Amino acid sequence: MMKKNIQFIAIVILLSFIVSIAVNVKAANNTLPEEDNYINLVPNGTAGMDWSLKEILSDITLSFSSFAGKVILLDFFGTWSGQCETFLNELRSVRAQFSSSELIMISLDTDPLKDDEATIEAFAEEQNMNWLIFIDTVGIQSYYDIEQIPSFYIFNGDQKVVYSGEVITSAEIIITEINKHIGGAQSNTNTGGVPITNFLASNWYWFVIGGIFFIIVVFVSVQRIRIVIHNKKVREQRTEERQRKYNKRYS
């Protein structure tokens, strides 16, 4: 029986080794680079620039830091850009999915020489831009390395960049990214670590291998216990047999 157990354990270990190699090769082959929507933009984890500007529609001065604790979408646009106008369709869909208490949406005009307040107000009314609008007069676009529009950033509650794009990104993608931070905005500190969901998704095969070895350990332990119980039973039977022989001889 011991020989069979050893053979079984050897086979399981060999299979585990083969599975681990196969899974690692498959994972490596299936690892595709994420869509690079921010080739020229600042990386995730970058702290947001604080600024104070007059909001175009309300004529009230607001600062970026006043939105701390909220998820923020910061859009860079120009009224003269056809691509920006196309991207506004996606932004309106995003705005419809979240309340103003969940998501702060900001559009920042990048060209104060072409777009004055009157032009922006008329454009905002025409495009139904029912969110905050400012004109960049303090170099915000330079801080975020904006080289083309439309471009945008998403910030978590700690006002750090968590996603960005400099192409016309679909509302579905943007909504998915925002939902990752809604509800935990104030405590979602970017420490440079990997989110636990991403960690599990990237390393699931190690949990499979660990589970296999756990089964092996349990199996070996059970077999060990069975052997101990068997040996004890054999010893007891032998003791009883010797006792019967003794009793028979001397009775």
C-alpha positions in Angstrom: 0.0 0.0 0.0 2.9 2.4 0.8 4.4 1.7 -2.6 1.1 2.6 -4.3 0.8 5.8 -2.2 4.3 6.9 -3.2 3.5 6.3 -6.9 0.3 8.3 -6.6 2.1 11.2 -5.0 4.8 11.1 -7.6 2.3 11.2 -10.4 0.4 14.2 -8.8 3.6 16.1 -8.3 4.6 15.5 -11.9 1.2 16.6 -13.2 1.4 19.7 -11.0 4.8 20.6 -12.5 3.5 20.1 -16.0 0.3 22.1 -15.4 2.4 25.0 -13.8 4.6 25.1 -16.9 1.7 25.0 -19.3 -0.3 27.7 -17.4 2.7 30.0 -17.2 3.4 29.7 -20.9 -0.2 30.3 -21.8 -0.4 33.3 -19.4 2.7 34.7 -21.0 1.4 34.2 -24.5 -2.0 35.8 -23.6 -0.6 38.8 -21.9 -1.4 41.6 -24.2 -0.3 45.2 -23.6 -3.1 47.4 -22.4 -4.5 49.8 -24.9 -2.2 52.8 -24.8 -4.6 55.8 -24.7 -2.0 58.1 -23.0 1.2 57.9 -25.0 2.1 61.5 -24.3 0.3 62.0 -21.0 1.5 61.9 -17.4 1.4 58.4 -15.8 -1.1 57.1 -13.3 -0.4 58.1 -9.7 0.6 61.7 -10.7 -0.8 64.2 -8.2 -3.3 66.6 -9.7 -2.3 70.2 -10.1 -4.2 72.6 -7.9 -5.6 75.7 -9.5 -8.3 78.3 -9.0 -10.3 79.6 -12.0 -13.6 81.2 -12.7 -16.3 78.7 -13.8 -17.7 80.0 -17.1 -21.4 79.2 -16.7 -21.8 80.2 -13.0 -19.1 83.0 -12.9 -17.9 81.5 -9.5 -14.2 80.9 -8.8 -13.5 77.3 -7.9 -10.3 75.4 -7.1 -9.3 71.9 -8.1 -8.5 71.1 -4.4 -12.1 71.9 -3.4 -13.2 68.7 -5.1 -11.0 66.5 -2.9 -12.7 63.2 -2.0 -14.6 63.1 -5.3 -13.8 61.2 -8.5 -13.0 63.8 -11.1 -13.0 63.6 -14.9 -11.0 66.5 -16.4 -11.5 67.0 -20.1 -9.4 69.2 -22.3 -11.2 70.6 -25.3 -11.6 73.5 -27.8 -14.9 74.7 -29.4 -13.2 74.7 -32.8 -12.3 71.0 -32.7 -14.5 68.6 -34.6 -13.0 65.6 -32.6 -13.8 67.4 -29.3 -17.4 67.9 -30.5 -17.6 64.1 -31.3 -16.1 63.2 -27.9 -18.8 65.3 -26.2 -21.3 62.6 -27.2 -19.4 60.2 -25.0 -19.1 62.7 -22.2 -22.8 63.3 -22.2 -23.4 59.6 -21.8 -20.9 59.5 -18.9 -22.6 62.5 -17.2 -26.0 60.7 -17.5 -24.6 57.7 -15.5 -23.5 59.6 -12.4 -24.8 62.2 -10.1 -22.8 65.3 -9.3 -22.1 63.9 -5.8 -20.5 60.9 -7.4 -18.5 62.4 -10.2 -17.2 65.9 -10.8 -16.9 66.6 -14.5 -14.8 69.4 -15.8 -14.1 70.6 -19.3 -11.1 72.9 -19.7 -10.8 75.0 -22.8 -7.2 75.0 -24.0 -7.2 78.0 -26.2 -8.2 81.3 -24.6 -7.0 83.2 -27.7 -9.6 81.5 -29.9 -12.3 80.9 -27.4 -13.6 83.7 -25.2 -16.3 83.3 -22.6 -19.2 84.2 -24.9 -18.1 81.7 -27.5 -17.7 78.9 -24.8 -21.1 79.8 -23.3 -22.8 79.5 -26.7 -21.0 76.3 -27.4 -21.9 74.8 -24.0 -25.6 75.6 -24.5 -25.6 74.1 -28.0 -23.8 70.9 -26.9 -25.7 70.5 -23.6 -22.6 70.6 -21.5 -24.2 70.5 -18.1 -21.0 70.3 -16.1 -18.2 72.6 -15.0 -16.4 74.6 -17.7 -13.2 76.6 -17.3 -10.6 78.3 -19.6 -7.0 77.4 -18.9 -5.1 80.6 -18.3 -2.7 79.1 -15.7 -0.8 76.4 -17.7 -2.8 73.4 -16.6 -2.4 71.7 -20.0 1.3 72.1 -19.8 1.4 70.4 -16.4 -0.5 67.4 -17.9 1.5 67.3 -21.1 -1.5 67.9 -23.3 -0.4 67.8 -27.0 -3.7 67.1 -28.7 -7.4 67.4 -27.9 -9.6 65.8 -26.9 -7.6 64.5 -24.0 -8.8 63.6 -20.5 -7.8 62.4 -17.1 -9.7 60.6 -14.3 -8.7 61.3 -10.7 -9.5 59.4 -7.6 -10.5 60.9 -4.3 -6.9 61.6 -3.4 -6.7 63.7 -6.6 -4.2 61.4 -8.3 -4.4 60.3 -11.9 -5.9 56.8 -12.3 -6.7 56.8 -16.0 -6.1 59.0 -19.0 -6.7 59.2 -22.8 -5.8 61.3 -25.7 -8.1 59.7 -28.2 -11.9 59.6 -28.5 -12.5 57.0 -25.8 -15.9 55.3 -25.6 -18.3 56.2 -22.7 -18.4 52.5 -21.8 -14.6 52.4 -21.1 -14.8 55.7 -19.2 -17.8 54.6 -17.1 -16.0 51.3 -16.3 -12.9 53.2 -15.0 -15.0 55.6 -13.0 -16.9 52.8 -11.3 -13.6 51.3 -10.0 -13.3 54.4 -7.8 -16.9 55.4 -7.1 -17.8 54.6 -3.4 -14.2 54.4 -2.3 -13.0 57.7 -3.6 -11.9 59.2 -0.3 -9.9 56.1 0.8 -8.6 55.0 -2.6 -5.1 56.1 -2.0 -2.6 55.2 -4.7 0.3 53.6 -3.0 1.9 52.2 -6.1 0.7 48.7 -5.2 -1.4 46.4 -7.4 -5.2 46.3 -6.7 -6.1 42.9 -5.2 -8.5 42.1 -8.0 -5.7 42.6 -10.6 -3.3 40.6 -8.5 -5.7 37.7 -8.3 -6.4 37.9 -12.0 -2.7 38.0 -12.9 -1.6 35.2 -10.5 -4.6 32.8 -10.4 -2.4 29.9 -11.6 -0.3 30.1 -8.5 -3.4 29.6 -6.4 -4.2 26.6 -8.5 -0.8 25.1 -8.0 -1.0 26.0 -4.3 -4.4 24.2 -4.1 -2.9 21.1 -5.8 0.0 20.9 -3.3 -2.5 21.5 -0.4 -4.5 18.5 -1.7 -1.2 16.5 -1.8 -0.4 17.5 1.8 -3.8 16.6 3.0 -3.7 13.3 1.1 -0.3 12.4 2.6 -1.5 13.3 6.1 -4.6 11.2 5.7 -2.5 8.2 4.5 -0.1 8.7 7.3 -3.0 8.6 9.8 -4.4 5.5 8.1 -1.0 3.8 8.4 -0.7 4.7 12.0 -4.2 3.4 12.7 -3.6 0.3 10.7 -0.3 -0.4 12.5 -2.0 0.2 15.9 -4.7 -2.2 14.9 -2.2 -4.9 13.8 -0.3 -4.5 17.1 -3.5 -4.9 19.1 -4.5 -8.0 17.1 -1.1 -9.5 17.7 -1.3 -8.7 21.4 -4.8 -10.3 21.5 -3.5 -13.3 19.6 -0.6 -13.7 22.0 -2.9 -13.4 24.9 -5.2 -16.1 23.5 -2.4 -18.4 23.0 -1.1 -17.7 26.5 -4.6 -18.3 28.0 -5.0 -21.5 26.0 -1.7 -22.9 27.1 -2.0 -22.1 30.8 -5.7 -22.4 31.3 
